Structure formats: C-alpha cells, structure tokens
Amino acid sequence: MSGSNTKKIRLWAVAAVQEMRCEETGARSNSVLLEHEMILDGTVVSAVFDDIMDMGIVGTTAGTLWYINWAENTSIRLISGHRNKVNQVIFSPDESHFATCAEDGSLRVWVMNGTELVVQFHVLNQSCLCMAWSPTINSRKCADKQQIVAGYSDGTIRLFGILKTEMELKIHPHPVAVSAITYSMDGEVIISGGKDGLMAVSSPRTGITIRIISDHKGSPITTIECTQKRYDEFGLEGDEMWLAVSSDRRVSIWAADWHKDQCELIDWLTFPAPIEPQIRDKNSLPPSLAAFSPRQSGIVVYVGFGVKPEIILYCLHSKQTIKQIALPHWAASLCLSPTGQLIAVGTCERLMKIIHYPNGKCQDFTGHNDTVHFIRFAPSGKFLLSIAYNEVLVWQVQKTPSDLNSIQYL
C-alpha cells in the first residue's frame, strides 16, 4: 500500500518483487501491478491495515480518518475535523444540523445527532471568516431552499445551497475581508461588515448591493445581529432592528423596514476606553461584542476592552446602563441563550463562563485547549457550541448552569 500528496491511496501486487532479486529469472519492473486506487480528501499521512491487507484505517491532512475496504472497493469517513482554526459555528433553524467555517476556506455542514459530516464547500486560497444560515420561511415553495451565506478574506460573499450542495451566488460588496454577516429576520437582505468598518446591505436573490453604511468606517466590524421589534417602537417604522459593533467600542442600533428600503439609526453607543492601555498590540485586544436580549425588548448586552472586565446591560428605552456584571477575565466571545436566562462568555484563559444574569451566579467550564473565541446557543437554548482554535465542543444545556454537560467534541 502507498499514499502520497496526490490524495491517492494505492494497493499494489508485489509478489514479483522477490523474483526480481534473482537476475536469472528475467523479471521486469512492470511485474508489480496496481490492483486498487482511491482518492481521499487530503495528503495521506498514516495508515494501518490487517495482515491480509483487505481493510484498514487511513489518516489524511484534512483531519479525516477513513475506513478502507479493498475487497469491496469502498471508503467510509469515520472521523472528520478541522486542521486549521475554526472561525465560527452556526445552527440550522431546526437544530438538525450545524455548520463550521475555517481559516483554510472550508465550510462544513454536520448532522447534530452524531456530528457526522454531510457536506463540505471549499474556497481555495481564502479564509472563511463568518457565516449565517438562512431563516425559516413560511412558504411551501421555499421550504427546501436552505442556504448558508459566508464572508471571505477577499471581500466576497458566497451563498451555498445545502440541498443542492453547490454555490448559488457570489458577490463582491467589500474591498477588504468580510468580518461579520447575517440575514435579516425575513431573509430579504444580507447585512455584512468588513474590516474597514464599512457595512453593505445586499439582496440574496439578485446579488445587488442595496446600501452602503459608513458610520463605523475605519474600525473593523466585529458583530452584526438582527431581532424583531414592534412596528412603531422607538418612534420609527419597521418590525425589525439590528445592531453593529466595531472594535473601537462603538455600537450602532438601527430600525429597518427592508420592504420599503428604510433603515434609520435608533441609538449610537460609545463605551469607555481603558484609562491606561495595558496591551500595545491592537490585534491582541479583547474584542468589542454586543447582542440583543432575547426576552427583554430594547436591552443590549455589551462586553469589550474597557475600564474593567464586565458585562454591561443597556436599555434603549431609558437610554442608560441598567446593570453591570463583573467578570474576572476579559471576554473573548459572547452569546445569550434564547431562553433569556443565561449569558455564555469565553475567555483567553481557556474557560467558558455561564452566567445566570437575573441573579448574577456564574459557573466555569473547562475542557478547551485554547482561547474560547466563539460561542453559539441553539435556537431552543438546549445546546451550545464553543470553539477553541480548531476544536469544537458540543454542550447540552440543562435547567441550571451547573447541569451543563459536554456531550461531544470535534
């Protein structure tokens, strides 16, 4: 058996090699015959087979273990994972699947029950930095049209059809890397943000960029999130609002009615900077992150590199901070449970903190091998995914933070 960087694994019949050692036999090199050949997903780096070479396990640089059966000429993917840094993870609306995107340009879709890889999209020589799953649409015609939109390091946005397993649309609204992306609540538009602070509103049907927003220009966009609101709430029309966060500790909140092409600013928040910066390298600063409270209308939850490590709850109605929760470490990631009771925070200390914010109780969870740089709750709040470099952990969430259990990891 031989394997190489051509991604091919070959089985050879080498019975004639012994004859070749005897000069008088006249055996030739073409007496070594290729019996089987398979193409895998990466350079073959390890393998072990049974004594008769009928079946075995093969490992590749793509982070995959394959079961090979020469007798049946079959290959089965046993275990698959990311070799490079995983940037984000998202759930499908029905929680049957989740997707991961990575620095190597790969976007992979997994079955939630068993974490089996079902489809993979790969863009060469680019990093896949962010992504969003299309929202559920109450229409029979669109019931099977599940899409994932992803932002890449070259400023492009690509839409992938999950059922068709193909790229359906490619647009280029940004001159620099796309650092944040999301669908509107009704799926009518895609809102994306770049590392230059510019934000684009694009149509997923036509690929046309409808609007460019430059309020955060000059500072990378770290987060974009949408939520529903009452139509005339805050004195502005539209049943949707969204927020954008940039790394300079600024948060903008907008009201939108995309059917009427309306988008108006509700509030502009600037959080205090540290008095004496302790970190000179801006790239190593804790990120500025924010999210809407799922249960309390008009509440924005914020973390960032400020005066001290803390979670800040801001009310858009009263236009003031209503609560502050102290943290022992700077937050590297943030996510709120849809149930409205839990806040998940990842840190550079390889810890994930689950905070029950009505009473402020906190529980630490270990098991990560690096900074917990991204966290995402499932739509039901029953599961949680956390990322530490190339490791993805799947957690099951019970009624209290102390009942959180790690049930699987990639």
C-alpha positions in Angstrom: 0.0 0.0 0.0 1.2 3.5 -0.8 -0.2 7.0 -0.2 1.1 10.4 -1.2 0.3 14.2 -1.5 -1.8 13.4 -4.6 -4.5 12.4 -2.2 -4.4 8.9 -3.7 -4.0 5.6 -1.8 -2.9 2.6 -3.9 -2.7 -1.1 -3.4 0.0 -2.9 -5.4 0.6 -6.6 -6.1 4.2 -7.1 -5.2 4.6 -10.9 -5.4 7.0 -10.4 -8.3 9.5 -8.3 -6.2 11.1 -11.5 -4.9 11.6 -12.8 -8.4 13.2 -9.5 -9.4 16.0 -10.2 -6.9 17.0 -13.2 -8.9 18.8 -11.9 -12.0 18.4 -15.2 -13.9 14.6 -15.0 -13.8 14.4 -12.0 -16.2 11.6 -10.4 -14.1 10.8 -6.8 -15.1 9.6 -3.9 -13.0 6.2 -3.9 -14.8 5.6 -7.2 -13.0 4.5 -5.0 -10.0 0.8 -4.5 -10.7 -1.6 -1.7 -9.4 -4.7 -3.5 -8.1 -6.7 -0.7 -6.5 -6.7 3.1 -6.2 -8.8 5.5 -4.2 -8.8 9.3 -4.0 -9.3 10.7 -0.5 -9.7 14.3 0.8 -6.1 15.2 1.6 -2.4 14.0 1.7 -2.2 10.5 3.1 0.0 10.7 6.3 -0.8 7.5 8.2 -2.3 4.1 7.7 -2.7 0.7 9.3 -4.2 -2.5 7.7 -4.9 -6.0 8.7 -2.5 -8.9 7.9 -4.0 -9.7 4.6 -4.4 -6.0 3.5 -8.1 -6.3 3.0 -9.2 -3.5 5.3 -7.6 -0.7 7.3 -7.7 2.9 8.6 -6.1 5.8 6.8 -5.5 9.3 8.1 -5.2 12.5 5.9 -4.0 16.1 6.4 -7.6 17.2 6.1 -8.2 15.8 9.6 -10.1 12.8 8.5 -9.9 9.1 9.4 -11.1 6.8 6.6 -12.1 3.1 6.7 -10.8 1.4 3.6 -12.1 -1.9 2.3 -10.2 -3.1 -0.8 -12.3 -6.3 -1.2 -15.4 -4.2 -1.6 -13.6 -1.2 -3.1 -15.2 1.2 -0.6 -14.1 4.1 1.7 -16.1 5.4 4.6 -15.3 8.6 6.5 -15.1 7.6 10.2 -14.0 10.9 11.8 -13.6 14.3 10.3 -12.4 17.5 11.9 -10.7 20.9 11.1 -7.0 21.1 10.9 -6.9 24.9 10.9 -8.6 27.5 13.1 -12.4 27.4 13.1 -13.7 30.9 13.0 -17.5 30.5 13.5 -20.2 27.9 14.0 -24.0 28.2 13.4 -27.1 26.1 13.9 -29.7 25.4 11.3 -33.2 26.8 12.3 -34.5 23.3 13.2 -31.2 22.4 15.0 -30.9 19.2 13.0 -27.5 20.4 11.6 -24.8 22.9 12.3 -22.1 24.4 10.2 -18.4 25.4 10.8 -16.2 27.7 8.8 -12.4 27.8 9.0 -9.2 29.6 8.0 -8.4 27.1 5.3 -11.5 28.3 3.3 -13.7 25.3 4.2 -17.3 25.4 5.2 -18.7 22.2 6.6 -22.2 21.1 7.5 -22.6 18.4 10.2 -25.5 16.4 11.5 -26.2 17.4 15.1 -27.0 13.9 16.2 -23.7 12.1 15.9 -21.7 15.0 14.5 -21.3 13.3 11.1 -20.0 15.4 8.2 -22.6 15.6 5.4 -21.4 18.3 3.0 -18.3 20.5 2.6 -17.7 23.6 0.5 -14.1 24.7 -0.1 -12.8 28.0 -1.5 -9.1 27.8 -2.3 -6.6 30.4 -1.1 -9.1 32.2 1.0 -10.3 32.2 4.7 -13.9 31.8 5.5 -14.4 34.3 8.4 -18.1 34.4 9.1 -21.4 32.9 8.0 -25.2 32.8 8.6 -27.9 30.3 8.0 -31.0 31.5 6.1 -34.0 31.9 8.4 -37.0 29.6 8.1 -39.5 30.9 5.6 -43.2 30.0 5.9 -43.7 29.2 2.2 -44.0 25.8 0.6 -42.2 27.0 -2.5 -39.2 28.0 -0.3 -39.3 25.1 2.2 -36.5 23.2 0.6 -34.3 26.3 -0.1 -31.9 26.2 2.8 -28.8 28.4 2.2 -25.7 29.4 4.1 -24.1 32.8 3.3 -20.4 33.1 4.1 -18.0 36.0 4.1 -14.4 35.6 2.9 -11.0 37.2 3.3 -11.0 38.6 -0.2 -14.2 40.7 0.4 -16.5 38.3 -1.4 -19.8 36.8 -0.1 -20.9 33.4 -1.3 -24.3 31.7 -1.0 -24.3 27.9 -0.8 -27.4 25.7 -1.3 -27.4 23.0 1.3 -29.7 20.5 -0.5 -28.2 21.2 -4.0 -24.6 21.1 -2.4 -23.4 23.9 -4.7 -22.6 27.6 -4.7 -25.6 29.5 -5.9 -24.4 33.1 -5.8 -21.1 35.1 -5.5 -21.0 38.9 -4.9 -18.2 41.3 -4.0 -19.5 44.1 -1.9 -16.4 44.7 0.2 -12.8 45.8 -0.8 -11.4 44.0 2.3 -12.1 40.9 4.4 -15.7 40.3 5.5 -15.7 40.1 9.3 -19.4 39.8 10.2 -22.5 38.8 8.3 -26.2 38.0 9.0 -29.6 37.6 7.3 -32.4 40.0 8.1 -35.2 38.4 10.1 -37.3 37.7 7.0 -34.3 36.7 4.8 -34.9 39.6 2.4 -31.4 41.1 2.7 -27.9 40.2 3.8 -26.1 42.6 6.1 -22.3 42.3 6.1 -19.5 44.2 7.6 -15.8 44.5 6.6 -12.5 45.0 8.4 -12.5 48.6 7.1 -15.7 49.4 9.1 -18.0 49.6 6.0 -21.3 47.7 6.0 -23.2 46.5 3.0 -26.9 45.6 2.6 -27.3 43.1 -0.3 -30.1 41.1 -1.9 -29.6 37.3 -1.7 -31.8 36.9 -4.8 -30.2 39.3 -7.2 -26.8 39.9 -5.6 -27.2 43.7 -5.9 -25.8 45.8 -3.1 -28.7 48.0 -2.0 -27.0 50.2 0.5 -23.5 51.0 1.9 -23.3 52.2 5.6 -20.1 54.0 6.6 -20.8 55.1 10.2 -18.2 52.7 11.6 -15.7 53.4 8.9 -12.1 52.9 10.0 -12.7 50.3 12.6 -13.3 46.6 11.9 -16.9 45.3 12.4 -17.0 42.5 14.9 -20.7 41.7 15.3 -23.9 42.2 13.3 -27.2 40.9 14.8 -30.9 41.3 13.9 -34.0 41.0 16.1 -37.7 41.8 15.9 -39.4 44.9 17.3 -42.9 46.4 17.4 -43.7 48.3 14.2 -43.7 51.8 15.7 -41.3 51.1 18.7 -38.8 53.9 19.3 -41.0 56.2 17.1 -39.6 54.5 13.9 -41.4 52.4 11.4 -40.4 48.8 10.7 -40.7 45.5 12.5 -37.0 44.8 12.7 -34.0 46.3 14.3 -30.3 45.4 14.1 -27.0 46.3 15.7 -23.4 46.6 14.5 -20.3 46.6 16.7 -16.9 47.9 15.8 -13.6 47.2 17.6 -13.4 50.8 18.8 -16.1 50.1 21.4 -18.9 51.7 19.4 -22.4 50.1 18.9 -25.0 51.4 16.4 -28.6 50.2 16.6 -30.9 50.6 13.6 -34.6 50.2 12.8 -35.4 48.8 9.4 -38.2 48.1 7.0 -36.5 46.4 4.1 -39.6 46.1 2.0 -39.8 50.0 2.0 -36.0 50.3 1.8 -35.9 52.2 5.1 -33.1 52.0 7.6 -32.8 54.6 10.4 -30.5 55.0 13.4 -32.1 54.3 16.8 -29.1 54.9 19.0 -25.3 55.2 19.0 -23.4 53.9 21.9 -19.8 54.6 22.8 -18.3 52.7 25.7 -15.4 54.0 27.8 -11.8 53.0 26.9 -9.3 51.8 29.5 -7.5 54.6 31.3 -4.1 53.1 30.8 -3.9 50.6 27.9 -2.1 47.5 29.1 -1.8 46.0 25.6 0.1 47.7 22.9 -0.7 45.3 20.1 -4.3 46.2 18.9 -4.7 42.8 17.3 -4.4 41.2 20.7 -7.0 43.4 22.4 -10.2 41.7 23.7 -13.0 42.2 21.1 -16.0 44.6 21.4 -19.2 42.4 21.3 -22.9 43.0 21.8 -26.2 41.2 21.5 -29.9 41.9 22.0 -31.6 40.4 25.0 -33.9 37.7 23.6 -36.6 38.2 26.3 -36.3 41.9 27.3 -37.2 44.2 24.5 -34.8 47.1 24.0 -32.0 45.7 26.1 -28.5 45.5 24.6 -25.8 43.4 26.3 -22.2 44.5 25.7 -18.6 43.3 26.5 -15.3 44.9 25.5 -11.9 46.2 26.5 -12.9 49.0 28.8 -12.1 50.3 32.2 -12.6 46.8 33.8 -13.8 43.4 32.7 -17.6 43.4 32.9 -20.9 42.8 31.1 -22.9 45.9 30.6 -26.7 45.9 30.1 -28.0 49.0 28.3 -31.7 50.0 27.9 -32.6 51.7 24.6 -35.9 53.0 26.1 -34.4 54.8 29.1 -31.0 55.3 27.3 -28.9 54.3 30.3 -27.0 51.4 31.7 -29.3 49.3 33.9 -26.9 46.6 35.1 -23.2 45.7 35.3 -21.9 42.2 35.9 -18.2 42.0 36.9 -16.0 39.4 35.2 -12.7 38.0 36.5 -11.3 38.0 32.9 -11.7 39.9 29.7 -14.4 38.3 27.4 -13.2 36.8 24.1 -16.7 35.7 23.0 -20.3 36.3 24.0 -23.7 34.7 23.4 -27.1 34.9 25.0 -29.5 32.0 25.5 -32.8 32.3 23.6 -34.5 31.4 26.9 -33.3 34.8 28.3 -31.7 33.4 31.4 -28.1 32.6 30.5 -25.1 34.5 29.2 -22.2 32.5 27.8 -18.7 34.2 27.8 -15.5 32.7 26.5 -12.1 33.8 27.8 -8.4 33.7 26.9 -7.9 31.5 30.0 -9.5 28.6 28.1 -12.6 28.9 30.2 -16.3 29.2 29.3 -18.4 31.0 31.8 -22.1 30.5 32.1 -23.8 33.4 33.9 -27.4 33.3 35.2 -27.9 37.0 34.8 -31.1 37.5 36.7 -29.1 36.7 39.9 -25.5 37.0 38.6 -24.4 33.5 39.5 -21.5 32.2 37.4 -20.2 28.7 36.6 -16.8 28.0 34.9 -16.4 25.1 32.4 -13.1 23.7 31.3 -12.1 21.3 28.5 -10.8 23.8 25.9 -7.3 23.7 24.6 -7.1 27.4 23.6 -8.9 30.7 23.8 -12.7 30.2 23.6 -13.1 32.7 20.8 -16.7 31.9 19.7 -19.8 30.6 21.4 -23.3 30.0 20.0 -26.5 28.8 21.6 -29.0 26.7 19.6 -32.3 28.4 18.8 -34.1 26.4 21.5 -31.3 27.0 24.0 -30.9 23.3 24.7 -27.5 23.1 23.1 -24.4 25.2 23.0 -21.3 25.1 20.7 -18.0 26.5 21.7 -14.8 26.9 19.7 -11.2 26.9 20.8 -8.8 27.2 17.8 -9.7 24.1 15.7 -11.7 22.3 18.4 -15.5 22.5 18.5 -17.3 21.3 21.7 -21.0 20.5 21.8 -22.7 21.1 25.1 -26.1 20.1 26.4 -27.8 22.8 28.5 -30.0 21.8 31.4 -32.1 24.0 33.7 -29.2 25.4 35.7 -25.7 26.3 34.7 -24.2 23.6 36.9 -26.0 21.0 34.8 -24.2 21.9 31.6 -22.7 18.8 30.1 -20.2 18.3 27.3 -21.6 15.6 25.1 -19.4 15.6 22.1 -16.5 17.4 20.5 -14.8 17.6 17.1 
